[in-house]
Amino acid sequence: MSERLQPGDTAPDFALPDADGNTISLADRKGRKGRKGRKVIVYFYPAALTPGCTKQACDFTDNLELLAGAGYDVIGVSPDKPEKLAKFREKENLKVTLVGDPSKETLEAYGAFGEKKLYGKTVTGVIRSTVVVDEEGKVERALYNVKATGHVAKIIKDLGI
């Protein structure tokens, strides 16, 4: 089982393909000389086009303007391939950036892949998680085993937006 991140940890960098096949990286959001970085909400979900994941992605999309206005980018990570992410984006009219991690390396680096309970059974899979990364690439918050419904509202409240 991968280690869970804690506030203050350096967020693992990643470079993953989005729904259009473009590479999205965490490093691109970091502050550099004379350029202020962006905070990033990285959320991990099991699969595109499933009910819970759709609800969560739609909640982030509905609140994207509010989050962006407060200085946050939102990136959703799942083990899906870009083609499936594109279908998901089109079908649900999503505005959040979706990236695919078929190798599960990023999911594991963030502690978002491992054993979890599903309908009373222990299975290995994606642990629905959200990590808030500051402008310098440090973990501000790390939330694991979150619920798909109501989670975005809780993040907004917790971040004081």
N, C-alpha and C positions, 0 to 999 in steps of 0.2 A: 504494500500500500504506500502511496506517495505521501510525503510530508505536507501538512497543511501550512499555508503561509500565515505569518503573524504581522501585525502592524509594525512598521519599521524595517521589515525585510526588503531587499531589493527585488522588485518584480521581475521574474524571468522574461527576457526579451523573446519575441517570436516574430517570425515572418511567414505569414500564411496567406493562401489564395482566397480572395473574396469571391462573391457570386459571379463576377465578370472575369475571374482569373488573374486579377491584378494582385500584386503582393502588398499586404498590409502589415506594417511592423509597429511594435510598441515604441521602438527607438525613434521613429519619425515624429512622435508626439512629445518627446522629451525636450526640455529647455536647453538651449545652447547659447553661446556668446551672443548677447544682445537680443536674443529671441526668447520670449516667454513660452514655456511649454503649455500643453493642455493636460488637464486631468482626464483620466480615462476610467470609465466603468467597464470592466471586462466581465461579461457574464457567460457562464458555461451551461449548456443545455443538452439533453440527450439526443434529440432528433428533430430535424425540420419536418413540418407538415403533420405534427402530432398535436392533439388538443391542448395539453398543458404548455408546450413550447410555443404554440401559436398564441395563446393567451398572453404569455410573458413577452414575446416579441412585439405584439400589438400594444401592450402597456408601455413598453419602452418607446415605441414609435409615437404613441399618443402624447408622451411626455418629453419627446426629444427636444422640442423648442425650448422648453423650460430648463432642461438639463444643459443644453448647449449655451443658453443665455447665462447660466451659472458657471460656465467654463469647462463643462464635461463633454467628452466624446463618448459614444457608446459602441462597444464592439461585442458581438455575440459569437461565441465559439462552440462548434459542435463537430463530431467526427464526420460530418457529411461532406460530399464532394461538391465543387462549385456548381455543377449542373443542378443538383438538388436544391442548393441554396438559392439559385436564380429562380427556380420554380416557386419556392417558398416566398421569396420576395415579391414576385409578380402576383401570385394567388392572393396574398394577404396585404398587398400594397405597403410593404414595410419600408421604412426609411432608415433603420439602423444598419450599420455595417455588419454584415455576416461573413465570417471566415470559416473555412473548413480545416480540420486537423485529423485527416484519416489515419495518420500514424499514431495519434494520441500522445505525442511527445509533449505538446504544450499543455494538454489536459493534465497529464501526469506531473509536469513541472509545477503546476498551480495547485496540486492536491485535489483536483476535480475529477479524478478517475480512480476507482478502486471498489472495495466492497461496500455494498449498501443493501438496505432491506427493501424488498419490493414484494408487496402482497404477502408479507410474513416470511418470505424466503430470502436468504442471503445470496446476492448475485454480484457480479463484477460489472461495472458500467460507469457511465458519466454521473457524477454527483452534482446535482443542480447547485451551482455556487456563483457568488458574485465577489469580485475583488475590485476595490477602488484604489487606483494608482494616482499618486500626486504628480506634479509637473517634473519632478526630479527622478521619477521612476521608482519611488518607494511606495510600499503597500501602506495605504491609509486605513483601510478596513478590509477584512476577509470574512465573508459569510458563507457557511457551508450548510448543505441540506435545507436550502431555502424552498419555500412553496412558490409555485408558479403564479398563483393568484394573490394579489395584494402586496407582492414583494416590491414592486416599483414604488408604490406609495410609501412603503416603509423606508426605502432608501432615501427618497426625497425628504421625508420627515427627519431621518437620522442625520442627513447632510445639512439640514437647516435651510433648505431651498424654498 
